[in-house]
Amino acid sequence: AFEDRGDPAMGHDGPIPVRRGRAADGILSRAFLNAAVEAGHRINPNHNSGDQDGFCALHQNIRDGQRGDVYQGYLRAARRRANLSIHVGETARRLLFEGRRVVGVETKARTGTFRHMARREVIVSAGSVASPQLLELSGIGDPAVLSRIGIAPRHALPGVGENFHTHPTIALTFRCSKPVSILNSTRGFGKVAAGLRWMLARTGPAATNHFEAGAFLRAFPDSDRPDYQLTFLPLALGGTTGAVGVHGYQIYIELISCRSRGYCHVVSPAVEDQPRFRFNFLQDPRDIEVYKQALKTVRALVAQPSLAALTETELVPGREIC
């Protein structure tokens, strides 16, 4: 349910909350969008309206300072249904067949092996790694891959485990010239205060993920849709989770039209053995060119007056990397 009930492009009655990021409330996030205007970019009022291009306030699944998710929106209420059983602690081992038709799933738990039979259909929805694993363990896949590890092919489907890809992301980290990031809310008394404020009022720094602003941009004139996404964070991180200890911010560049493809295949007939997968990041030359264009865009953005006034230097990867 989108918070702006006057937006005709959005749904308003669903159980998952959606709101616009509060970019205007943060000094750095506001400066990010102001710098976009100064650089000549478009501000898009709703990037999920079917028109994605431009800089925007990113959408968040938050209501009253709490994150909404599939469990809260759907599963918690559905748990009371008589036609739903939830089995925790069980791992799907293989699909069960009658002839060429899948009729159930065999699972494994500490207490033994179980068979769950379907009256109508079986839906494989185990994610991009476990779904091809389950299919291949059941004999559905490329016969050459299956035979190599001792699985008898039941149905030849060479596409299983292929075309494997995700959205690679890099981050540019900048040090601020003024104490305007959310660093103080991540340590010491500021961290305690943020937690108390959230517990008492569901507001403040702990009531958001701080990914308030971003952009969806094209790298080339012939692109028929955005090639990459920018996501702004008003905090400088070391690695993926730890603050670097200075006021700063990060701009993430994520390829959303990634062309490089990899694979994900089982290595043995045992479900306990993790599949072998490879993304083959940046193997397609166009992906590299998208990143090069994105780097230019980000650095031009940081050079605009609104961000330049708050920026001391680029920490990662550094200006020498282009």
MIPA-267483 format. One record per residue (C-alpha): x, y, z; residue in three letters; residue number from 1. Coordinates in nm, 2 decimals, m for minus. Example, Ala and Ser with C-alpha at 12.3 -4.5 7.8 and 13.67 -1.06 7.14 Angstrom:
2
px | py | pz | code | pos
1.23 | m0.45 | 0.78 | ALA | 1;
1.37 | m0.11 | 0.71 | SER | 2;
//
This chain:
322
px | py | pz | code | pos
0.00 | 0.00 | 0.00 | ALA | 1;
0.16 | 0.32 | m0.12 | PHE | 2;
0.14 | 0.61 | 0.13 | GLU | 3;
0.04 | 0.86 | m0.13 | ASP | 4;
m0.31 | 0.75 | m0.21 | ARG | 5;
m0.34 | 1.01 | m0.48 | GLY | 6;
m0.08 | 0.84 | m0.70 | ASP | 7;
m0.27 | 0.65 | m0.97 | PRO | 8;
0.04 | 0.44 | m1.07 | ALA | 9;
0.05 | 0.27 | m0.73 | MET | 10;
m0.16 | 0.03 | m0.53 | GLY | 11;
m0.31 | 0.14 | m0.21 | HIS | 12;
m0.47 | m0.16 | m0.04 | ASP | 13;
m0.20 | m0.42 | m0.02 | GLY | 14;
m0.04 | m0.55 | 0.31 | PRO | 15;
0.31 | m0.43 | 0.23 | ILE | 16;
0.38 | m0.07 | 0.32 | PRO | 17;
0.56 | 0.15 | 0.06 | VAL | 18;
0.67 | 0.51 | 0.12 | ARG | 19;
0.89 | 0.76 | m0.05 | ARG | 20;
1.23 | 0.80 | 0.12 | GLY | 21;
1.26 | 1.11 | 0.34 | ARG | 22;
1.55 | 1.26 | 0.14 | ALA | 23;
1.45 | 1.61 | 0.22 | ALA | 24;
1.49 | 1.54 | 0.60 | ASP | 25;
1.87 | 1.47 | 0.57 | GLY | 26;
2.14 | 1.72 | 0.50 | ILE | 27;
2.34 | 1.49 | 0.28 | LEU | 28;
2.05 | 1.32 | 0.10 | SER | 29;
1.90 | 1.65 | 0.02 | ARG | 30;
2.23 | 1.78 | m0.11 | ALA | 31;
2.26 | 1.47 | m0.33 | PHE | 32;
1.93 | 1.55 | m0.51 | LEU | 33;
2.01 | 1.92 | m0.52 | ASN | 34;
2.34 | 1.83 | m0.69 | ALA | 35;
2.16 | 1.62 | m0.94 | ALA | 36;
1.95 | 1.93 | m1.04 | VAL | 37;
2.27 | 2.14 | m1.06 | GLU | 38;
2.42 | 1.88 | m1.29 | ALA | 39;
2.12 | 1.90 | m1.52 | GLY | 40;
1.96 | 1.57 | m1.43 | HIS | 41;
1.58 | 1.51 | m1.40 | ARG | 42;
1.40 | 1.45 | m1.07 | ILE | 43;
1.15 | 1.17 | m1.10 | ASN | 44;
0.86 | 1.19 | m0.86 | PRO | 45;
0.80 | 0.81 | m0.88 | ASN | 46;
1.05 | 0.57 | m1.02 | HIS | 47;
0.80 | 0.28 | m0.99 | ASN | 48;
0.54 | 0.45 | m1.21 | SER | 49;
0.66 | 0.28 | m1.52 | GLY | 50;
0.89 | 0.57 | m1.60 | ASP | 51;
1.21 | 0.49 | m1.41 | GLN | 52;
1.47 | 0.74 | m1.54 | ASP | 53;
1.61 | 1.01 | m1.32 | GLY | 54;
1.70 | 1.09 | m0.97 | PHE | 55;
1.45 | 1.02 | m0.70 | CYS | 56;
1.35 | 0.96 | m0.35 | ALA | 57;
1.38 | 0.58 | m0.32 | LEU | 58;
1.08 | 0.37 | m0.21 | HIS | 59;
1.10 | 0.20 | 0.13 | GLN | 60;
0.89 | m0.07 | 0.29 | ASN | 61;
0.84 | 0.12 | 0.61 | ILE | 62;
0.54 | 0.23 | 0.81 | ARG | 63;
0.54 | 0.40 | 1.15 | ASP | 64;
0.92 | 0.34 | 1.18 | GLY | 65;
0.90 | m0.03 | 1.13 | GLN | 66;
0.99 | m0.24 | 0.82 | ARG | 67;
0.71 | m0.42 | 0.65 | GLY | 68;
0.79 | m0.76 | 0.50 | ASP | 69;
0.63 | m1.06 | 0.34 | VAL | 70;
0.60 | m1.24 | 0.68 | TYR | 71;
0.42 | m0.96 | 0.84 | GLN | 72;
0.21 | m0.87 | 0.54 | GLY | 73;
0.11 | m1.22 | 0.42 | TYR | 74;
0.24 | m1.52 | 0.61 | LEU | 75;
0.15 | m1.42 | 0.97 | ARG | 76;
m0.22 | m1.38 | 0.89 | ALA | 77;
m0.21 | m1.70 | 0.67 | ALA | 78;
m0.07 | m1.91 | 0.94 | ARG | 79;
m0.42 | m1.95 | 1.08 | ARG | 80;
m0.55 | m2.11 | 0.76 | ARG | 81;
m0.65 | m2.47 | 0.78 | ALA | 82;
m0.50 | m2.54 | 0.44 | ASN | 83;
m0.16 | m2.42 | 0.53 | LEU | 84;
0.11 | m2.62 | 0.71 | SER | 85;
0.46 | m2.47 | 0.78 | ILE | 86;
0.74 | m2.72 | 0.83 | HIS | 87;
1.05 | m2.56 | 0.98 | VAL | 88;
1.39 | m2.74 | 1.01 | GLY | 89;
1.33 | m2.94 | 0.69 | GLU | 90;
1.54 | m2.93 | 0.38 | THR | 91;
1.40 | m3.02 | 0.04 | ALA | 92;
1.60 | m3.32 | m0.09 | ARG | 93;
1.43 | m3.40 | m0.42 | ARG | 94;
1.11 | m3.38 | m0.61 | LEU | 95;
0.89 | m3.69 | m0.63 | LEU | 96;
0.75 | m3.82 | m0.95 | PHE | 97;
0.47 | m4.03 | m1.09 | GLU | 98;
0.59 | m4.10 | m1.44 | GLY | 99;
0.69 | m3.75 | m1.58 | ARG | 100;
0.47 | m3.56 | m1.34 | ARG | 101;
0.60 | m3.41 | m1.01 | VAL | 102;
0.36 | m3.51 | m0.73 | VAL | 103;
0.55 | m3.41 | m0.42 | GLY | 104;
0.87 | m3.32 | m0.23 | VAL | 105;
1.10 | m3.53 | m0.02 | GLU | 106;
1.25 | m3.35 | 0.28 | THR | 107;
1.51 | m3.42 | 0.53 | LYS | 108;
1.52 | m3.32 | 0.90 | ALA | 109;
1.70 | m3.43 | 1.21 | ARG | 110;
1.42 | m3.67 | 1.29 | THR | 111;
1.42 | m3.84 | 0.95 | GLY | 112;
1.30 | m3.82 | 0.60 | THR | 113;
0.95 | m3.71 | 0.50 | PHE | 114;
0.74 | m3.71 | 0.19 | ARG | 115;
0.49 | m3.43 | 0.13 | HIS | 116;
0.25 | m3.52 | m0.15 | MET | 117;
0.06 | m3.26 | m0.36 | ALA | 118;
m0.30 | m3.29 | m0.47 | ARG | 119;
m0.27 | m3.03 | m0.74 | ARG | 120;
0.07 | m2.88 | m0.81 | GLU | 121;
0.43 | m2.84 | m0.67 | VAL | 122;
0.58 | m2.49 | m0.69 | ILE | 123;
0.96 | m2.47 | m0.68 | VAL | 124;
1.05 | m2.14 | m0.51 | SER | 125;
1.38 | m2.19 | m0.33 | ALA | 126;
1.58 | m1.90 | m0.47 | GLY | 127;
1.83 | m1.87 | m0.74 | SER | 128;
2.08 | m2.11 | m0.59 | VAL | 129;
1.86 | m2.38 | m0.42 | ALA | 130;
1.60 | m2.39 | m0.70 | SER | 131;
1.84 | m2.52 | m0.97 | PRO | 132;
2.00 | m2.74 | m0.70 | GLN | 133;
1.67 | m2.90 | m0.62 | LEU | 134;
1.58 | m2.95 | m0.99 | LEU | 135;
1.92 | m3.11 | m1.06 | GLU | 136;
1.91 | m3.33 | m0.76 | LEU | 137;
1.57 | m3.45 | m0.89 | SER | 138;
1.72 | m3.54 | m1.23 | GLY | 139;
1.60 | m3.23 | m1.41 | ILE | 140;
1.87 | m3.04 | m1.60 | GLY | 141;
2.15 | m3.08 | m1.84 | ASP | 142;
2.22 | m3.46 | m1.88 | PRO | 143;
2.59 | m3.40 | m1.92 | ALA | 144;
2.60 | m3.21 | m1.58 | VAL | 145;
2.39 | m3.47 | m1.41 | LEU | 146;
2.57 | m3.78 | m1.54 | SER | 147;
2.90 | m3.64 | m1.44 | ARG | 148;
2.81 | m3.65 | m1.07 | ILE | 149;
2.61 | m3.97 | m1.08 | GLY | 150;
2.25 | m3.84 | m1.11 | ILE | 151;
2.03 | m4.02 | m1.35 | ALA | 152;
1.86 | m3.77 | m1.58 | PRO | 153;
1.48 | m3.77 | m1.57 | ARG | 154;
1.41 | m3.47 | m1.79 | HIS | 155;
1.66 | m3.30 | m2.02 | ALA | 156;
1.65 | m2.93 | m1.95 | LEU | 157;
1.99 | m2.78 | m2.03 | PRO | 158;
1.89 | m2.43 | m1.91 | GLY | 159;
1.87 | m2.53 | m1.55 | VAL | 160;
2.15 | m2.36 | m1.36 | GLY | 161;
2.25 | m2.15 | m1.66 | GLU | 162;
2.21 | m1.77 | m1.72 | ASN | 163;
2.31 | m1.71 | m1.35 | PHE | 164;
2.35 | m1.35 | m1.27 | HIS | 165;
2.29 | m1.08 | m1.02 | THR | 166;
2.35 | m0.70 | m1.00 | HIS | 167;
2.72 | m0.63 | m0.91 | PRO | 168;
2.77 | m0.32 | m0.70 | THR | 169;
3.06 | m0.10 | m0.62 | ILE | 170;
3.07 | 0.19 | m0.37 | ALA | 171;
3.24 | 0.53 | m0.39 | LEU | 172;
3.32 | 0.66 | m0.04 | THR | 173;
3.37 | 1.03 | 0.04 | PHE | 174;
3.49 | 1.21 | 0.35 | ARG | 175;
3.28 | 1.51 | 0.46 | CYS | 176;
3.42 | 1.85 | 0.53 | SER | 177;
3.15 | 1.90 | 0.80 | LYS | 178;
3.00 | 1.67 | 1.06 | PRO | 179;
2.67 | 1.62 | 0.87 | VAL | 180;
2.66 | 1.24 | 0.83 | SER | 181;
2.47 | 1.00 | 1.05 | ILE | 182;
2.80 | 0.88 | 1.21 | LEU | 183;
2.71 | 1.01 | 1.55 | ASN | 184;
2.40 | 0.79 | 1.56 | SER | 185;
2.60 | 0.48 | 1.51 | THR | 186;
2.82 | 0.50 | 1.81 | ARG | 187;
2.83 | 0.59 | 2.18 | GLY | 188;
2.56 | 0.79 | 2.33 | PHE | 189;
2.41 | 0.88 | 1.99 | GLY | 190;
2.35 | 0.51 | 1.92 | LYS | 191;
2.18 | 0.46 | 2.26 | VAL | 192;
1.97 | 0.77 | 2.20 | ALA | 193;
1.87 | 0.66 | 1.86 | ALA | 194;
1.76 | 0.32 | 2.00 | GLY | 195;
1.56 | 0.48 | 2.28 | LEU | 196;
1.39 | 0.72 | 2.05 | ARG | 197;
1.28 | 0.43 | 1.83 | TRP | 198;
1.16 | 0.22 | 2.12 | MET | 199;
0.95 | 0.51 | 2.26 | LEU | 200;
0.83 | 0.68 | 1.95 | ALA | 201;
0.93 | 0.47 | 1.64 | ARG | 202;
1.10 | 0.78 | 1.50 | THR | 203;
1.46 | 0.91 | 1.45 | GLY | 204;
1.77 | 0.76 | 1.29 | PRO | 205;
1.67 | 0.40 | 1.38 | ALA | 206;
1.33 | 0.43 | 1.20 | ALA | 207;
1.47 | 0.42 | 0.85 | THR | 208;
1.74 | 0.23 | 0.65 | ASN | 209;
1.88 | 0.57 | 0.54 | HIS | 210;
1.87 | 0.48 | 0.17 | PHE | 211;
1.65 | 0.78 | 0.10 | GLU | 212;
1.77 | 0.89 | m0.24 | ALA | 213;
1.91 | 0.74 | m0.56 | GLY | 214;
1.88 | 0.74 | m0.93 | ALA | 215;
1.82 | 0.52 | m1.24 | PHE | 216;
2.03 | 0.62 | m1.53 | LEU | 217;
2.13 | 0.52 | m1.88 | ARG | 218;
2.49 | 0.50 | m1.98 | ALA | 219;
2.45 | 0.51 | m2.35 | PHE | 220;
2.22 | 0.69 | m2.61 | PRO | 221;
2.11 | 0.36 | m2.75 | ASP | 222;
2.00 | 0.21 | m2.41 | SER | 223;
1.63 | 0.14 | m2.40 | ASP | 224;
1.61 | 0.15 | m2.02 | ARG | 225;
1.84 | 0.25 | m1.73 | PRO | 226;
2.17 | 0.07 | m1.72 | ASP | 227;
2.26 | 0.14 | m1.36 | TYR | 228;
2.12 | 0.25 | m1.03 | GLN | 229;
2.27 | 0.49 | m0.78 | LEU | 230;
2.19 | 0.46 | m0.41 | THR | 231;
2.30 | 0.72 | m0.16 | PHE | 232;
2.39 | 0.65 | 0.20 | LEU | 233;
2.48 | 0.94 | 0.44 | PRO | 234;
2.75 | 0.73 | 0.61 | LEU | 235;
3.10 | 0.62 | 0.52 | ALA | 236;
3.14 | 0.24 | 0.56 | LEU | 237;
3.45 | 0.03 | 0.57 | GLY | 238;
3.37 | m0.30 | 0.40 | GLY | 239;
2.99 | m0.36 | 0.41 | THR | 240;
2.89 | m0.29 | 0.77 | THR | 241;
3.15 | m0.10 | 0.98 | GLY | 242;
3.17 | 0.28 | 0.98 | ALA | 243;
3.52 | 0.42 | 0.90 | VAL | 244;
3.51 | 0.65 | 1.19 | GLY | 245;
3.49 | 0.98 | 1.00 | VAL | 246;
3.19 | 1.18 | 0.87 | HIS | 247;
3.13 | 1.08 | 0.51 | GLY | 248;
2.89 | 0.93 | 0.26 | TYR | 249;
2.87 | 0.66 | 0.00 | GLN | 250;
2.72 | 0.64 | m0.35 | ILE | 251;
2.66 | 0.28 | m0.47 | TYR | 252;
2.67 | 0.20 | m0.84 | ILE | 253;
2.47 | m0.11 | m0.92 | GLU | 254;
2.44 | m0.26 | m1.27 | LEU | 255;
2.07 | m0.33 | m1.34 | ILE | 256;
2.12 | m0.42 | m1.71 | SER | 257;
2.40 | m0.66 | m1.63 | CYS | 258;
2.49 | m0.87 | m1.94 | ARG | 259;
2.75 | m1.10 | m1.79 | SER | 260;
2.62 | m1.45 | m1.72 | ARG | 261;
2.74 | m1.74 | m1.51 | GLY | 262;
2.62 | m2.08 | m1.38 | TYR | 263;
2.51 | m2.26 | m1.07 | CYS | 264;
2.53 | m2.65 | m1.06 | HIS | 265;
2.53 | m2.92 | m0.80 | VAL | 266;
2.86 | m3.10 | m0.73 | VAL | 267;
2.72 | m3.42 | m0.59 | SER | 268;
2.39 | m3.61 | m0.53 | PRO | 269;
2.39 | m3.49 | m0.17 | ALA | 270;
2.17 | m3.19 | m0.08 | VAL | 271;
2.42 | m3.11 | 0.20 | GLU | 272;
2.69 | m3.02 | m0.05 | ASP | 273;
2.66 | m2.66 | m0.16 | GLN | 274;
2.63 | m2.60 | m0.54 | PRO | 275;
2.92 | m2.45 | m0.73 | ARG | 276;
2.84 | m2.12 | m0.88 | PHE | 277;
3.01 | m1.84 | m1.07 | ARG | 278;
2.87 | m1.50 | m1.17 | PHE | 279;
3.14 | m1.42 | m1.42 | ASN | 280;
3.11 | m1.05 | m1.32 | PHE | 281;
3.23 | m0.80 | m1.59 | LEU | 282;
3.30 | m1.06 | m1.85 | GLN | 283;
3.08 | m0.87 | m2.10 | ASP | 284;
3.27 | m0.56 | m2.21 | PRO | 285;
2.95 | m0.35 | m2.20 | ARG | 286;
2.92 | m0.40 | m1.83 | ASP | 287;
3.27 | m0.25 | m1.78 | ILE | 288;
3.17 | 0.05 | m2.01 | GLU | 289;
2.86 | 0.11 | m1.80 | VAL | 290;
3.07 | 0.13 | m1.48 | TYR | 291;
3.31 | 0.37 | m1.65 | LYS | 292;
3.03 | 0.60 | m1.75 | GLN | 293;
2.87 | 0.57 | m1.40 | ALA | 294;
3.20 | 0.67 | m1.23 | LEU | 295;
3.21 | 0.98 | m1.45 | LYS | 296;
2.85 | 1.07 | m1.36 | THR | 297;
2.91 | 1.02 | m0.99 | VAL | 298;
3.22 | 1.23 | m0.98 | ARG | 299;
3.05 | 1.51 | m1.18 | ALA | 300;
2.77 | 1.50 | m0.93 | LEU | 301;
3.00 | 1.53 | m0.63 | VAL | 302;
3.16 | 1.83 | m0.80 | ALA | 303;
2.83 | 2.03 | m0.80 | GLN | 304;
2.80 | 2.31 | m0.55 | PRO | 305;
2.55 | 2.14 | m0.31 | SER | 306;
2.77 | 1.83 | m0.26 | LEU | 307;
3.11 | 2.00 | m0.31 | ALA | 308;
3.03 | 2.23 | m0.01 | ALA | 309;
3.01 | 1.92 | 0.21 | LEU | 310;
3.28 | 1.70 | 0.06 | THR | 311;
3.65 | 1.70 | 0.16 | GLU | 312;
3.79 | 1.41 | m0.05 | THR | 313;
3.72 | 1.08 | m0.22 | GLU | 314;
3.84 | 0.80 | 0.01 | LEU | 315;
3.75 | 0.49 | m0.20 | VAL | 316;
3.85 | 0.40 | m0.46 | PRO | 317;
4.03 | 0.73 | m0.50 | GLY | 318;
4.06 | 0.97 | m0.79 | ARG | 319;
4.34 | 0.77 | m0.94 | GLU | 320;
4.10 | 0.49 | m1.03 | ILE | 321;
3.89 | 0.57 | m1.33 | CYS | 322;
//
